[in-house]
Amino acid sequence: MNINVIELLLQNIGKIGFGRDKSIGNGCFTVIKHEEVKIKSHKKANAYMTLGPSAITDVQNYNKENCFYKTFVKYGRLGGTFSIGEGCKPFKAPILMMESGAILTPIEFDNNKQYVGSSLRSITALSEKIVHQAYAPIVKVFIDQE
């Protein structure tokens, strides 16, 4: 995806709002400028550090002795027509997530990987189409495993 498409997408998101309080008029922003930032990975990288909250479902692919994270419970809300009307429950099921800065050491390190996480389903009885995107971008880091 080129930078012009990304900027257009961000401008559109900024117009309608972003985040939990967008339904009450918050979360609007304007893209003023953009610039490329190069994030260098450690030369001997063997683990990932998350740059946002996330949830992984492929836990068997990680070395649990060398994963370090704090968890929190996310109480997500539904938006749009799912959150209004008689009998509607505007909340998703609670989700256990990892805070930003989690260190995940995979069994097989992939230097091309750009994010971790998963799309969580079955988070409300209203519709199977409703999901929670629990992905986070990563930085490759080195963890001494001895």
N, C-alpha and C positions, 0 to 999 in steps of 0.2 A: 504494500500500500504506500503510495507516495505522500509526501508531506502536505501537499495541497489538499488532498482528500481528507487527511487527518484534521487539518485546520478547519475545513468546512464542517466536518462532523462535530468538532468541538464548539464551533460557533453556533451550530444548531442546538446542541445540548445546552449551551449557555443561555440561549433565548427562552427555552422552555423550563429550565431549572434542573437541578441535579441534587439527589440526596433525599433523605427521609422527610424533609420539610418542604419539598418542592410544591406539594399540593396546597400549601398556604402562602405561596409566593416567594419562598426563599430558594437559595441555590442557583440564582442566575449569575452569569459572569460574562465578560467580554474577553476575547483573545486579542491581546495587544501586539505581541510579537512572539516569535518562536526562534529557538536556536538549537543546533545539534549539540548534544552532550555525549562524550565518549566515556563509558564506564569501563575501566580496566579490570579484568579478572586476574586473580592470583595466578602466577605461572604454574604452580603445582596444585591448582584447585581440585578439590575432591568432594566439595559439598556446596549446597545452595543456601543463601540467606534471602528470606522473603522481604519484599519491600512494601508489603501490604498484608492485611488479614487474609487468611485462606483456610481451606479445609481439604485434606487429602483423603482419598478413599482407597488408594493403592498402597496401603501401609506395608504390605509384604515386600515392596521394592526398596525399602529403606532399612538401614542398619540402626535399629532402635537404641542401641547403646551409645550411638554418636549423633543422636538427634536431640536438640535442645529447644524448648519452646514453652511459652505460657499460653494457657487457654482462656477463653471467655465465652459466654453464652450470648449469641446474637438473637435478639428478638426482632425479626424482620416484620415489616408491614407490607400489606398488599396495596396496590394503587389502582387508579382507574375505576372501571365499573365493578371490580371485585371488592372494592372497599366501601361501597355505598349501597343503600337499599335495605329493605327489611330482611332480617335474618342473616345479614352478611357479618362475617367475622373478619375484621381488617388485619388480623395478625397471622403470620406464618408460624409454623411450629418452631420452637427454640432450636438453634443449631449450635453445636460445639465447634468453635473455630480456634485457630492459632492466631496470636497477635503478630503484628509486623515484627520483623527481626528474628523469626524462627530460623534455626539452623537445621537443615535436613541433609543427612548423609546417605546418598543412594548406594545400593549394593553395586550397581553399574553406573558410573558417572557418565553423563552425556554433556559434552562441552558445547553442543549446539542448542541445548534446552534454554528456553527464554522465560518460562513460567512454570509454576506448579499449581496444583489445585484440582478442583472438579466442579461439575455442574450437579447440584444436589436436587434430587427429585423427591416426590412424596412428602412435600412440606406443608400441604394443606389438603383438606378433603374437598375443597371447592372444584379443583380441576387438576388433572395430571399434567396439563400444559404449563402450569406454574412451576418455575425452577428458581433456585438461588445460585448465582454464579459466584463461586468461592475460589477464584483464581487470583494469583499474585505474581507480579514480575519478580525476577530473582537476580542476584549478583552471585557469581561463582567465587567461593572462598576456600581457604585451606584450613582443615581441622587436623591437628595432630592426634592420631588415633592410637597412640602407644600408651 
